């Protein structure tokens, strides 16, 4: 597997530790997972970007109905490609040490399919379809669910804002445990 410690300079390691919620050991483990995901092709290259589908082999994403949105949100260049630092960001946000507010920020963007900075009926319909999979709800049931969600969470009638979404998640104690990956 090679010596992953030689892949990083001391300055890079310090920066990664300062800019993420990951420990030095977790950064090395992340590099090993990264190499396994993208395949070793010559000398390790931290700056190379790979198609997002390379990450779909992660056990945490393999069957996740939001895997395309997750990788898209964490792609720093929004180009359907992921680099090592994007991968570190993903692992950092999904770590046990990341605060609820940060997790809520990313969850909001994952669910904001139309990227209009609010979760509206259109977004919620997609989220419900993704969550229910093959057990599709009847359109009437789905409509009622969406209306109820909006009525309870959307305080100003403009769709669920980031702040309203964060407030909602403070009432969901299981969210922080469900929105995580192991390294």
N, C-alpha and C positions, 0 to 999 in steps of 0.2 A: 504494500500500500504506500510505501514511501514515507518519508519523514515530513509530516504536515507542518511541523514547527518551522521548517525552513521555507515554507511557502510565504510566510508573513514576516515583514520587518517588525521590529519592536514598536515602531511608531504606528504601523497599521493596526497591530493588535490593541494598542492603547486606544486608538481612535474607535475601533469596533467596540471595545468595552465601554468607552465613554458615550457612544452614540446608540447603543442598544441596551436591552435588558438582559444580555447574555454574559456569562462568565467567560473567561479565557478558555477553559476546558470545553464549554459549549460551542465556542467559535471553532475550535479544532474539530469537534464532532460534526459541526455543521459543514465544515470543509470536506470531511470524509463522506458525508451523505451527498454533498454536491457532486463530488467526483463519481460516486456510484450512480447518481441520477443521469448525469450528462455523459458519462463514459470517459474514460481517460483517453484523450486523443493527443498524444505528444506531451510536451511539458505542460504542467498545470497553468492555466491562464485565468486569473481572477476577473479580467475585464471583458472576456468574451461573453456574448449574449446568446442564449439558446431559445429555440421555440418553446412557448409556454407548455406545450403538450409533454415535454420532457418531465415536467413536475407532476403530471397526472399519475405517475407511477408511485408517488409518495402514498403510503398506506392511508394517511389522513385525508388525501384528496381523491384517491382511486374511485370511491363510490360516493363522493360528496356531490350533491346536486348543484352546488355553487362553485365547483372547481374552476370553470372558465372565468367567472366573475372574480374569484379570489386572485387568480394569477393576473388578470387584467388590472385589478386595482393595485397590485404590488409591482407591476411593471413600471419602472421609473420613467420610461420613455413612451409608455402607452402604445407599444409597437408589437404586442403579442410575443415579446421575447423577454426573457428573464436573465439577469446577470447575478453573479454571486452576491453582490451587495443587496440586490432586491430580495434574494433568498434569505439573507441575514435579517432584513427588515421583516419579512414574513415570519420567520422563526421568533424574532424578538417580540412582535406583537402577539403571537400565539403562545408565548412563554408564560409560565406561572407568575413571573415577576412583573409582567406588564399590567399597568393599572386599568381598572374598569373604563375610565374615560377614554383611554387610547383604544381599547378593544371596541368600545361603542362607536368611536369615530370610524374605524375601518369596517365594522359590521354595517353601519349605515351606508357607506359607499358601495359595499358589496351588494346590498339590497336595492340601491338606487340605480336600477337598470337604465332608465332614460337619462340619467345623469343631470337632472334638473335641480338638484340640491334639496329635494323633498321626496318623501315616500308617499306617492299618491295611489289612486286606485289601480292605475296601470302597473306600477311596481309591485303592489301588494298581490295583484292577480298572478303575476309571474312567480313571486315568492311562494304563494300558496300552491300553484301548479308544481313547482319544483319540490316542495315539501311533501305533497301528497302522492307524487309519482304516478304509479298505475292506478291508484285508488282515487281517480278524479272525482271531485265534488260536482254535483249538479250546478249549473250556472246560477240558479236561484240561491242555492246554499252558499256558493262562493260570494255572490253579491251581498248577501246578508252579513257574511263574515267580514267582508271588506268594509261595509258601512258601519258595522259595530266597532271594528278597530279604529276607523277614522273618528267616529263619534267619541270614543273613550280617550284617544291619545292626541288627536289633532285639535288643539285648543283654539286656533285662530281661523280654521277653515281653509287654510292654504296648503294642505298636505302635511304630513308629519315632518317637522323640522329636525335637524340634528339634535337640538336641545330637548325637544319633546321625546325623541327616540332614546337619548341618554337617560332621561327621567324614567321612561318605561323600563329600561334595563335595570335600573336600580331596584325595581320591584321584582326582578327575575333572578333569584339567587343562584340558579343553576347556569345562567348564561356564562359567567366567568369560567366555570369548569368545562363547559361545552365548547367554548371558543378558545381551544388550545391545541397545540401539537407537542409531542415529546421529541426530544432531540436524540 
